[in-house]
């Protein structure tokens, strides 16, 4: 994958090198655990999701401050190297892989390993996302960071109604796997109108089957899916990326 490389610097690092290259750096500041700014330019760390400052309720999202502080600490007094990970967001934010200068490990890897953020597959870098998922599994097993809190527990498919309106990880046994018109559905109960469902466009189903993940073969399998849970004929996740599905059996 061809990536364009940018370089940023923290409040007191890399300024001499910047001057030598004729570049001007401003102080980096974290907006959340997964987004930061260099001046007015927003940068979004690819393939992760940080706790939000807001929820569909009257209280701030649990662990928002701690997650933001974790990223702030990584940005402080360090040169940050950044590589494009995809097209910009609709608001002009640049989606990037980023690391501290001289380090191989990305900011994403460090944050996931600490339990400061969760994995949200977005890019085509399957190897990178797989690495993040492994780090997340270890953090979850050891109750690091947000994984110690009930708000971020892995939810059983039978209780998926409690997940509506937020990003969650949901586990269960697939009761039915079938294509209906232009979509493929994984149903986790006998009533598709009320039970948890994960679905993908038929074109994605065919693409994933050709690369090794055949959704049709998952009937009876225990799997974990992740994504934003909507209320569409019961709790539902729209599958847009192959790594949203983890086969646990």
Buried (B, 14 or more C-beta within 10 A) or exposed (E): EEEEEBBBBBBEBBBEBBEEEEBEBEBBBBBBBBBBBBEEEBBBBBBBBBBBEEBEEEEEBBBBBBBBEBBBEBBBEBBBBBBBBBEBEEEEBBBBBBBBBEBEEBBBBBBBBBBBBBBBBBBEBEEBBEBBBBBBBEBBEEEBBBBBBEEBBEBBBEEBBEBBBBBBBBBBBBBBBEBEEEBBBBBBBEEBEEBBBBBBBBEBBBEBBEEEBEBEEBBEBBBBBBBBBBEEBBBBBBBEBBBBBBEEE
